[in-house]
C-alpha cells in the first residue's frame, strides 16, 4: 500500500504542470548550496510529503538527481 500511495503521490506531483511549470530545482534551492533541504522543501506541500521517499541516499537533502524524479 505504501508503494501504491507513493506512486500516486509522485504521479500527482509530476503531472501538476501548473505547480512545476515555472518551478525548477533552483527555485527550491533558495540558499544556492546545490541541494534542497527539508526546510526548503516546505515551500511546496507535495514536495514536503514526498521528501523522505525522494531522498534515496537518506542524507536529509535532495540532490538535483533525486529531485529530477518528480519531473
C-alpha positions as CSV (number, residue, x, y, z in Angstrom):
1,X,0.0,0.0,0.0
2,X,2.9,2.4,0.8
3,X,4.3,1.8,-2.7
4,X,0.9,2.5,-4.2
5,X,0.5,5.7,-2.2
6,X,4.0,6.8,-3.1
7,X,3.4,6.1,-6.8
8,X,0.1,8.1,-6.8
9,X,1.8,11.0,-5.0
10,X,4.7,11.0,-7.5
11,X,2.2,11.0,-10.4
12,X,0.2,13.8,-8.9
13,X,3.4,15.9,-8.3
14,X,4.8,15.2,-11.7
15,X,1.6,15.8,-13.5
16,X,0.9,19.0,-11.7
17,X,2.2,21.1,-14.6
18,X,0.8,24.3,-13.1
19,X,2.8,23.8,-9.9
20,X,6.0,22.9,-11.6
21,X,5.8,24.7,-14.9
22,X,7.7,27.7,-13.6
23,X,9.4,26.0,-10.7
24,X,12.7,24.1,-11.1
25,X,15.4,22.8,-8.8
26,X,16.9,26.2,-8.3
27,X,13.6,27.7,-7.2
28,X,13.5,25.3,-4.3
29,X,17.3,25.6,-3.5
30,X,16.8,29.1,-2.0
31,X,20.2,29.3,-0.4
32,X,22.0,28.1,-3.6
33,X,24.0,25.3,-1.9
34,X,23.2,22.8,-4.6
35,X,20.7,20.7,-2.6
36,X,17.1,21.1,-1.4
37,X,17.0,20.8,2.4
38,X,13.8,19.7,4.3
39,X,13.1,23.3,5.3
40,X,13.4,24.4,1.7
41,X,11.1,21.7,0.6
42,X,8.4,23.0,2.9
43,X,7.7,25.7,0.2
44,X,5.7,23.0,-1.6
45,X,3.4,20.8,0.4
46,X,3.6,17.9,-2.1
47,X,7.4,18.0,-2.2
48,X,7.5,18.1,1.6
49,X,5.3,15.0,1.7
50,X,7.5,13.1,-0.7
51,X,10.8,14.3,0.6
52,X,11.7,11.2,2.5
53,X,10.8,8.9,-0.5
54,X,12.8,11.1,-2.9
55,X,15.8,11.3,-0.6
56,X,17.1,7.9,-1.7
57,X,20.5,8.2,0.0
58,X,18.9,9.3,3.3
59,X,21.2,12.3,3.8
60,X,18.4,14.7,4.6
61,X,18.8,16.7,1.3
62,X,17.6,16.3,-2.2
63,X,20.2,16.4,-5.0
64,X,19.3,17.5,-8.5
65,X,19.2,13.8,-9.5
66,X,16.8,12.9,-6.7
67,X,14.6,16.0,-7.4
68,X,14.6,15.1,-11.1
69,X,12.4,12.0,-10.3
70,X,9.4,14.3,-9.9
71,X,9.7,16.0,-13.3
